[in-house]
Amino acid sequence: MEEKELASKLHFLEKEVSALEDGVENGKLTFKGDIDEIKIEVEAIKSYLKEIHPDFKKKFPEIKKKITLEKNPEWISDDE
């Protein structure tokens, strides 16, 4: 291959990598925004439950642990 051809292909690959980096960065920002929205919704639900059920704050850790064991056992460490 000629040097010009190789330089052209290299330039094309650099542009592709740059476009992929931009896509990944945009995806990360969208993902972070979605997580923030979920956190706000969870806090709103917890706040509502504390108002409706005064003992919710006391019972929540037990409920959370039970659900975690049922749905995501890999999240529980051996020392719990």
Residue, then its C-alpha position, 0 to 999 in steps of 0.5 A: m500500500e502506498e503511504k498516502e493510502l495508509a494515511s487516508k485509512l488512518h485518518f478515516l479510522e481516527k474519525e471513526v474512533s472519535a465518533l464512537e467516543d462521542g457516542v459513548e460520552n453521550g450514552k454515559l450522560t443519558f445514563k447518569g440522567d436516568i439514574d438521577e431521575i430514578k433516585i429522585e423518584v425513589e426518594a419521593i416514594k420513600s418520603y410518601l411512605k414515611e408520611i403514610h406509614p410512620d414505622f416505615k423508616k424503622k422497617f425499611p432496612e429489613i424490607k430492603k434486605k429481604i428484597t435484595l436476598e430475593k432478587n439480587p443474591e450476588w449483592i449480599s456479601d458473606d459477612e451480612 
